[in-house]
């Protein structure tokens, strides 16, 4: 679990180098964003997934990527020092975070 957290922090901190539209001021801000990402994925995402279950079924689960992007936009709206300019940047960052978490879960 610590490895997953550290990988998320590293990915969020280095995201501005790969994704235009994402800015992170420092490692501390990246750590806060990673903590919020984990907390919202544990609490808010299951609720949203149940509420959007018909859409999840129709899109074969790809709608969860949209939910992740909305969570990233939500986090960027109130964390000073973490800015995401637009939905495409949020979608790309959430896709990368999801991929990293999937790979770590497969290894674990």
MDTraj code that builds the backbone (N, CA, C; nanometers):
import mdtraj as md
import numpy as np

residues = "UNK UNK UNK UNK UNK UNK UNK UNK UNK UNK UNK UNK UNK UNK UNK UNK UNK UNK UNK UNK UNK UNK UNK UNK UNK UNK UNK UNK UNK UNK UNK UNK UNK UNK UNK UNK UNK UNK UNK UNK UNK UNK UNK UNK UNK UNK UNK UNK UNK UNK UNK UNK UNK UNK UNK UNK UNK UNK UNK UNK UNK UNK UNK UNK UNK UNK UNK UNK UNK UNK UNK UNK UNK UNK UNK UNK UNK UNK UNK UNK UNK UNK UNK UNK UNK UNK UNK UNK UNK UNK UNK UNK UNK UNK UNK UNK UNK UNK UNK UNK UNK UNK UNK UNK UNK UNK UNK UNK".split()
xyz = np.array([
    [0.0825, -0.1185, 0.0000],
    [0.0000, 0.0000, 0.0000],
    [0.0875, 0.1257, 0.0000],
    [0.1966, 0.1216, 0.0721],
    [0.2889, 0.2343, 0.0743],
    [0.3524, 0.2543, -0.0629],
    [0.3822, 0.1449, -0.1303],
    [0.4420, 0.1542, -0.2644],
    [0.3432, 0.2183, -0.3607],
    [0.2166, 0.1793, -0.3514],
    [0.1142, 0.2391, -0.4379],
    [0.1032, 0.3888, -0.4124],
    [0.1042, 0.4268, -0.2849],
    [0.0973, 0.5688, -0.2503],
    [0.2165, 0.6452, -0.3056],
    [0.3366, 0.5907, -0.2867],
    [0.4568, 0.6587, -0.3351],
    [0.4585, 0.6683, -0.4874],
    [0.4114, 0.5651, -0.5550],
    [0.4036, 0.5714, -0.7012],
    [0.3021, 0.6756, -0.7472],
    [0.1903, 0.6861, -0.6761],
    [0.0921, 0.7892, -0.7096],
    [0.1489, 0.9286, -0.6884],
    [0.2205, 0.9482, -0.5782],
    [0.2829, 1.0780, -0.5517],
    [0.3829, 1.1105, -0.6624],
    [0.4647, 1.0139, -0.6982],
    [0.5643, 1.0358, -0.8042],
    [0.4970, 1.0664, -0.9370],
    [0.3918, 0.9942, -0.9701],
    [0.3212, 1.0184, -1.0954],
    [0.2553, 1.1554, -1.0968],
    [0.1919, 1.1936, -0.9878],
    [0.1276, 1.3253, -0.9804],
    [0.2324, 1.4359, -0.9866],
    [0.3452, 1.4148, -0.9202],
    [0.4507, 1.5164, -0.9197],
    [0.5145, 1.5333, -1.0575],
    [0.5287, 1.4245, -1.1319],
    [0.5912, 1.4324, -1.2641],
    [0.4902, 1.4521, -1.3772],
    [0.3622, 1.4506, -1.3470],
    [0.2584, 1.4648, -1.4496],
    [0.2725, 1.5913, -1.5339],
    [0.3115, 1.7059, -1.4767],
    [0.3251, 1.8250, -1.5616],
    [0.4286, 1.8105, -1.6734],
    [0.5231, 1.7207, -1.6583],
    [0.6232, 1.6998, -1.7635],
    [0.5666, 1.6200, -1.8804],
    [0.4604, 1.5422, -1.8554],
    [0.4018, 1.4567, -1.9577],
    [0.2682, 1.5080, -2.0095],
    [0.1938, 1.5783, -1.9257],
    [0.0588, 1.6206, -1.9596],
    [0.0524, 1.7727, -1.9556],
    [0.0263, 1.8336, -2.0705],
    [0.0092, 1.9784, -2.0698],
    [-0.1260, 2.0107, -2.0071],
    [-0.1282, 2.1118, -1.9250],
    [-0.2506, 2.1496, -1.8557],
    [-0.2540, 2.1073, -1.7106],
    [-0.1527, 2.0340, -1.6663],
    [-0.1447, 1.9920, -1.5257],
    [-0.0256, 2.0629, -1.4626],
    [-0.0490, 2.1279, -1.3494],
    [0.0601, 2.1913, -1.2753],
    [0.0555, 2.1465, -1.1299],
    [0.1722, 2.1146, -1.0763],
    [0.1870, 2.0756, -0.9362],
    [0.3042, 2.1550, -0.8816],
    [0.2808, 2.2309, -0.7746],
    [0.3845, 2.3191, -0.7222],
    [0.5024, 2.2441, -0.6612],
    [0.4746, 2.1464, -0.5772],
    [0.5850, 2.0774, -0.5100],
    [0.5419, 1.9367, -0.4676],
    [0.6331, 1.8667, -0.4060],
    [0.6085, 1.7287, -0.3649],
    [0.5037, 1.7194, -0.2540],
    [0.4994, 1.8189, -0.1692],
    [0.3989, 1.8218, -0.0623],
    [0.2574, 1.8269, -0.1207],
    [0.2373, 1.9112, -0.2190],
    [0.1065, 1.9218, -0.2851],
    [0.0731, 1.7899, -0.3541],
    [0.1719, 1.7279, -0.4178],
    [0.1498, 1.5984, -0.4836],
    [0.1082, 1.4932, -0.3817],
    [0.1651, 1.4976, -0.2621],
    [0.1277, 1.4031, -0.1565],
    [-0.0159, 1.4254, -0.1108],
    [-0.0558, 1.5506, -0.0966],
    [-0.1934, 1.5820, -0.0577],
    [-0.2914, 1.5326, -0.1634],
    [-0.2567, 1.5568, -0.2904],
    [-0.3435, 1.5121, -0.3994],
    [-0.3541, 1.3598, -0.4007],
    [-0.2427, 1.2898, -0.3770],
    [-0.2455, 1.1432, -0.3748],
    [-0.3317, 1.0915, -0.2589],
    [-0.3249, 1.1560, -0.1454],
    [-0.4077, 1.1159, -0.0311],
    [-0.5551, 1.1380, -0.0628],
    [-0.5873, 1.2551, -0.1191],
    [-0.7263, 1.2826, -0.1546],
    [-0.7756, 1.1881, -0.2635],
    [-0.6880, 1.1572, -0.3605],
    [-0.7238, 1.0632, -0.4670],
    [-0.7626, 0.9275, -0.4057],
    [-0.6814, 0.8805, -0.3123],
    [-0.7087, 0.7518, -0.2490],
    [-0.8372, 0.7566, -0.1667],
    [-0.8557, 0.8621, -0.0892],
    [-0.9753, 0.8729, -0.0053],
    [-1.1034, 0.8829, -0.0885],
    [-1.0992, 0.9624, -0.1934],
    [-1.2185, 0.9768, -0.2769],
    [-1.2467, 0.8504, -0.3570],
    [-1.1423, 0.7783, -0.3953],
    [-1.1636, 0.6519, -0.4650],
    [-1.2200, 0.5455, -0.3716],
    [-1.1906, 0.5563, -0.2433],
    [-1.2459, 0.4607, -0.1467],
    [-1.3880, 0.4945, -0.1047],
    [-1.4227, 0.6228, -0.1059],
    [-1.5532, 0.6634, -0.0538],
    [-1.6501, 0.7069, -0.1636],
    [-1.6109, 0.8022, -0.2444],
    [-1.7020, 0.8620, -0.3417],
    [-1.7201, 0.7776, -0.4674],
    [-1.6137, 0.7167, -0.5152],
    [-1.6221, 0.6412, -0.6400],
    [-1.7198, 0.5233, -0.6326],
    [-1.7222, 0.4449, -0.5254],
    [-1.8222, 0.3363, -0.5210],
    [-1.9663, 0.3868, -0.5253],
    [-1.9916, 0.4987, -0.4607],
    [-2.1263, 0.5567, -0.4616],
    [-2.1628, 0.6004, -0.6032],
    [-2.0708, 0.6712, -0.6689],
    [-2.0966, 0.7159, -0.8055],
    [-2.1079, 0.5988, -0.9020],
    [-2.0317, 0.4950, -0.8778],
    [-2.0390, 0.3772, -0.9646],
    [-2.1750, 0.3074, -0.9532],
    [-2.2283, 0.3016, -0.8329],
    [-2.3607, 0.2401, -0.8147],
    [-2.4689, 0.3270, -0.8783],
    [-2.4573, 0.4590, -0.8607],
    [-2.5576, 0.5485, -0.9179],
    [-2.5566, 0.5465, -1.0707],
    [-2.4409, 0.5203, -1.1290],
    [-2.4299, 0.5204, -1.2750],
    [-2.4176, 0.3787, -1.3303],
    [-2.4695, 0.2824, -1.2582],
    [-2.4561, 0.1428, -1.2979],
    [-2.5084, 0.1126, -1.4392],
    [-2.6239, 0.1652, -1.4799],
    [-2.6671, 0.1361, -1.6173],
    [-2.5691, 0.1867, -1.7236],
    [-2.5133, 0.3041, -1.7004],
    [-2.4146, 0.3578, -1.7956],
    [-2.2874, 0.2742, -1.7908],
    [-2.2487, 0.2291, -1.6725],
    [-2.1307, 0.1432, -1.6577],
    [-2.1478, 0.0148, -1.7384],
    [-2.2678, -0.0417, -1.7338],
    [-2.2935, -0.1665, -1.8060],
    [-2.2899, -0.1429, -1.9562],
    [-2.3527, -0.0350, -2.0009],
    [-2.3571, -0.0049, -2.1445],
    [-2.2172, 0.0200, -2.1998],
    [-2.1320, 0.0906, -2.1232],
    [-1.9971, 0.1236, -2.1711],
    [-1.8925, 0.0205, -2.1301],
    [-1.9379, -0.0905, -2.0741],
    [-1.8481, -0.1989, -2.0309],
    [-1.7440, -0.1518, -1.9291],
    [-1.7850, -0.0612, -1.8434],
    [-1.6979, -0.0143, -1.7366],
    [-1.6103, 0.1049, -1.7707],
    [-1.6119, 0.1486, -1.8959],
    [-1.5280, 0.2619, -1.9340],
    [-1.5762, 0.3943, -1.8750],
    [-1.7000, 0.3977, -1.8313],
    [-1.7524, 0.5191, -1.7685],
    [-1.6787, 0.5501, -1.6389],
    [-1.6171, 0.4501, -1.5782],
    [-1.5417, 0.4733, -1.4547],
    [-1.4218, 0.5650, -1.4800],
    [-1.3697, 0.5649, -1.6024],
    [-1.2621, 0.6589, -1.6358],
    [-1.3128, 0.8024, -1.6324],
    [-1.4356, 0.8227, -1.6728],
    [-1.4958, 0.9554, -1.6655],
    [-1.5143, 0.9967, -1.5199],
    [-1.5561, 0.9032, -1.4371],
    [-1.5719, 0.9321, -1.2940],
    [-1.4362, 0.9700, -1.2337],
    [-1.3308, 0.8975, -1.2706],
    [-1.1966, 0.9305, -1.2212],
    [-1.1540, 1.0704, -1.2657],
    [-1.1832, 1.1062, -1.3898],
    [-1.1475, 1.2397, -1.4390],
    [-1.2232, 1.3470, -1.3614],
    [-1.3483, 1.3217, -1.3308],
    [-1.4249, 1.4180, -1.2522],
    [-1.3702, 1.4300, -1.1102],
    [-1.3212, 1.3199, -1.0558],
    [-1.2586, 1.3252, -0.9231],
    [-1.1317, 1.4094, -0.9277],
    [-1.0519, 1.3946, -1.0336],
    [-0.9304, 1.4766, -1.0488],
    [-0.9679, 1.6241, -1.0598],
    [-1.0698, 1.6564, -1.1383],
    [-1.1141, 1.7958, -1.1493],
    [-1.1656, 1.8475, -1.0152],
    [-1.2342, 1.7625, -0.9411],
    [-1.2840, 1.8014, -0.8093],
    [-1.1681, 1.8321, -0.7147],
    [-1.0666, 1.7482, -0.7157],
    [-0.9502, 1.7709, -0.6301],
    [-0.8796, 1.9006, -0.6694],
    [-0.8653, 1.9251, -0.7999],
    [-0.7946, 2.0452, -0.8437],
    [-0.8728, 2.1727, -0.8133],
    [-1.0029, 2.1594, -0.7897],
    [-1.0825, 2.2787, -0.7628],
    [-1.0583, 2.3365, -0.6234],
    [-1.0095, 2.2546, -0.5304],
    [-0.9889, 2.3100, -0.3963],
    [-0.8502, 2.2893, -0.3380],
    [-0.7581, 2.2271, -0.4088],
    [-0.6210, 2.2148, -0.3593],
    [-0.5367, 2.3237, -0.4254],
    [-0.4907, 2.4166, -0.3446],
    [-0.4042, 2.5223, -0.3953],
    [-0.2695, 2.4623, -0.4354],
    [-0.2218, 2.4968, -0.5543],
    [-0.0941, 2.4448, -0.6011],
    [-0.1081, 2.3263, -0.6937],
    [-0.2302, 2.2785, -0.7136],
    [-0.2577, 2.1699, -0.8068],
    [-0.3664, 2.2172, -0.9017],
    [-0.3287, 2.2375, -1.0269],
    [-0.4235, 2.2880, -1.1254],
    [-0.4312, 2.1933, -1.2435],
    [-0.5532, 2.1695, -1.2876],
    [-0.5774, 2.0898, -1.4071],
    [-0.6624, 2.1756, -1.4993],
    [-0.6077, 2.2057, -1.6167],
    [-0.6762, 2.2921, -1.7121],
    [-0.7532, 2.2087, -1.8129],
    [-0.8765, 2.1821, -1.7821],
    [-0.9626, 2.1153, -1.8766],
    [-0.9816, 1.9675, -1.8507],
    [-1.0851, 1.9167, -1.9178],
    [-1.1235, 1.7779, -1.8977],
    [-1.0221, 1.6813, -1.9570],
    [-0.9634, 1.7151, -2.0705],
    [-0.8693, 1.6232, -2.1347],
    [-0.7462, 1.5987, -2.0470],
    [-0.6946, 1.7027, -1.9846],
    [-0.5808, 1.6862, -1.8941],
    [-0.6201, 1.6021, -1.7731],
    [-0.7400, 1.6256, -1.7193],
    [-0.7866, 1.5470, -1.6052],
    [-0.8072, 1.4011, -1.6450],
    [-0.8611, 1.3789, -1.7642],
    [-0.8834, 1.2429, -1.8119],
    [-0.7511, 1.1696, -1.8306],
    [-0.6515, 1.2386, -1.8878],
    [-0.5209, 1.1766, -1.9095],
    [-0.4538, 1.1422, -1.7770],
    [-0.4578, 1.2345, -1.6816],
    [-0.3979, 1.2080, -1.5504],
    [-0.4695, 1.0933, -1.4803],
    [-0.6016, 1.0918, -1.4855],
    [-0.6748, 0.9839, -1.4194],
    [-0.6503, 0.8498, -1.4878],
    [-0.6325, 0.8522, -1.6187],
    [-0.6001, 0.7290, -1.6906],
    [-0.4643, 0.6752, -1.6476],
    [-0.3653, 0.7636, -1.6362],
    [-0.2328, 0.7207, -1.5912],
    [-0.2362, 0.6677, -1.4479],
    [-0.3093, 0.7371, -1.3607],
    [-0.3208, 0.6903, -1.2224],
    [-0.3898, 0.5543, -1.2163],
    [-0.4920, 0.5360, -1.2963],
    [-0.5616, 0.4072, -1.2984],
    [-0.4713, 0.2955, -1.3503],
    [-0.3938, 0.3254, -1.4531],
    [-0.3025, 0.2248, -1.5068],
    [-0.1959, 0.1846, -1.4056],
    [-0.1383, 0.2838, -1.3373],
    [-0.0363, 0.2547, -1.2364],
    [-0.0959, 0.1702, -1.1248],
    [-0.2148, 0.2071, -1.0798],
    [-0.2792, 0.1309, -0.9708],
    [-0.3139, -0.0099, -1.0152],
    [-0.3548, -0.0267, -1.1389],
    [-0.3860, -0.1599, -1.1907],
    [-0.2616, -0.2469, -1.1969],
    [-0.1518, -0.1914, -1.2437],
    [-0.0267, -0.2668, -1.2521],
    [0.0226, -0.3047, -1.1130],
    [0.0152, -0.2113, -1.0195],
    [0.0596, -0.2408, -0.8823],
    [-0.0286, -0.3483, -0.8199],
    [-0.1595, -0.3408, -0.8448],
    [-0.2506, -0.4429, -0.7904],
    [-0.2240, -0.5797, -0.8517],
    [-0.1850, -0.5839, -0.9779],
    [-0.1543, -0.7108, -1.0425],
    [-0.0259, -0.7720, -0.9858],
    [0.0711, -0.6888, -0.9541],
    [0.1968, -0.7362, -0.8977],
    [0.1761, -0.7827, -0.7538],
    [0.0935, -0.7095, -0.6821],
    [0.0680, -0.7403, -0.5401],
    [-0.0178, -0.8602, -0.5321],
])
top = md.Topology()
chain = top.add_chain()
for i, resn in enumerate(residues, 1):
    res = top.add_residue(resn, chain, resSeq=i)
    for name in ("N", "CA", "C"):
        top.add_atom(name, md.element.get_by_symbol(name[0]), res)
traj = md.Trajectory(xyz[None], top)
